[in-house]
Amino acid sequence: MFPGTMRRRSQRPPLADCSASTLLRERFRCAPPTVESAGTENQEMVELSFGQLHPSLDDPVLLSMNLLNDIASDHPQAVSFAAGRPYEEFFRVEQLYGYLGTFVTHLTDVVGLTDAEARRTVFQYGRTKGVIHDLVARYLEIDEDISVDPDAVVVTVGSQEALFLTLRSLRASPQDVVLAVAPTYFGLTGAARLLDMPVLDVGDGDGGLDLVDLEHQVTAARARGHRPRALYLVPDFSNPTGVSLDLATRTALLDLAADLDLLIIEDNPYGLFQADPGTRPPNLKALDTRHQVVHVGSFAKTGLPGARVGFVVADQPVVRDGRPVGTLADQLSLIKSNVTLNTSPVAQAVIGGKLLRHGCSMVAANKREIEVYRANLRRVLAGLTERFGATGSVTWNTPAGGFFVVLTVPFTVDDRSLRKSARDHGVIWTPMHHFHTGMTSSHQIRLSFSLLDDASIDEGLDRLTAFVTAESQEFGHSA
């Protein structure tokens, strides 16, 4: 028995306060009272010491998503600008049956499977790399101008698994690190924490990426004995800032990464949602001529989030002792076979059916949603101008698409500010410090507008204005 792993129930210390007002970390350390059977009062019961679990479980990064969900559940009447979820008013249950049927018909009429083989494809454990890899490759060619061998595609349990598999494959020693443009999506940071892989921040500069700082961070890391493996970024309408890289920066990044011997992990969940049609530059993978970009995609925003289907394009050749042993996708598939085995074929069939019904174009499949996001972005920006435009002390950026706007306020905001905003003003948002390593507060908040209708946006902005005004006055500022 390890010291500290077991103690008698009679010696158990009192539980910490688990009320809704406690901080999230304390809530996770609490446990509900248990009902003990008669005669067990003096038996030794196994208790795990928190200090003997993986240290990442005490990392604030891993608690960020749960914090937002926790506050939303505590304040169900609040208007939420926190959730980066797709618009859901177009969801229909019957669509699931239709998409599933379309995919099964495709298997029999186009692929040439028998009815029994088609049923087995959907009902049984599936191919580790996925059963819609060919449709994903077709979608990438149509919507993203990416030409890729379908066998270089691994269909994953959301893009989060794609990130995890990629980092797991690259983390070969304790010296390996990944770089990320800060502020950074905390899903990447959380996955790296679980893998004991340090994340080094790279400045975002004025245009979404500071190339000089990237080179500096790589050089400094190598001087410290680290091995930078890849740079992670969201080049189109990034989470959390909504900023996009221009074409010149993308081209320069590819050249610099080649000089630095650095892979690029390109995360692309929002790329199809540009505010002005035809203005989006090619993504990095479309410009990639050296196989240096690992492209991560998701159907959570364009398909349906409940399916939990994402993918990774990993066409980098892998060699052993000078001999080719396949691609990075093959290695990711091997890791996946020991983690999730395969991505649900039923979920893949639903996404595959949606792709097939729209000619493998998610742009075509999301025409209504794209118009909603464009209108919502315009409404939020106009609403902010109407409410704060004359003050100068509250500012915001103007993204060219995506789901997010970042607001800068003249006072410090943290998790307690968020709870106060939800409790006293009925509006929820995301503190930007959650996207920075080691920060507990900042002057910025992220507003997500993707899930809301017009009335909710207007009401939410009114409530946000009341919160900002009250906080500004309390700290001696004008709003």
Secondary structure, DSSP 8 states (H G I E B T S, - for coil): --TTSEEEGGG-------STTS-HHHHHH--------TT-TTSEEE---GGGS-GGGG-HHHHHHHHHHHHHHH-TTSEES-------TT--HHHHHHHHHHHHHHIIIII---HHHHHHHHHS---TT-SSHHHHHHHHHHHH-----GGGEEEEEHHHHHHHHHHHHH--STTEEEEEESS--HHHHHHHHHTT--EEEE--TTTT--HHHHHHHHHHHHHTT-EEEEEEE--SS-TTT-----HHHHHHHHHHHHHTT-EEEEE-SSTT-BSSTT-----HHHH-SSS-EEEEEESTTTT-GGG-EEEEE---EEEETTEEEEEHHHHHHHHHTTTTSS--HHHHHHHHHHHHHTTT-HHHHTHHHHHHHHHHHHHHHHHHHHHHTTTSSSEE---SBSSEEEEEEEEEE-HHHHHHIIIII-EE-EEGGGGSTT-S-EEEEEEE-TT--HHHHHHHHHHHHHHHHHHHHHTT---
